[in-house]
Amino acid sequence: MSLNTNDYVKYITQTVVKYIDQPKDERKKIRQERKSSKESFLFRWFGIIPYMFMNKKKK
């Protein structure tokens, strides 16, 4: 499936306008929720393996 350039520009424009139309407080709240639900760096990049090694070192 290939996207037409006009379709892509239309999508980007709609996304930006939707973002701008949101109140500033709502944007901050959404950004904060997304930030708090994010996994840690090690887990995102390497999965659970680093945690297993870290737990062994602590014991």
PyMOL commands that set and color helices and strands:
alter all, ss='L'
color gray80, all
select helices_A, chain A and resi 5-21+24-36+41-46+49-58
alter helices_A, ss='H'
color red, helices_A
deselect
rebuild
show_as cartoon
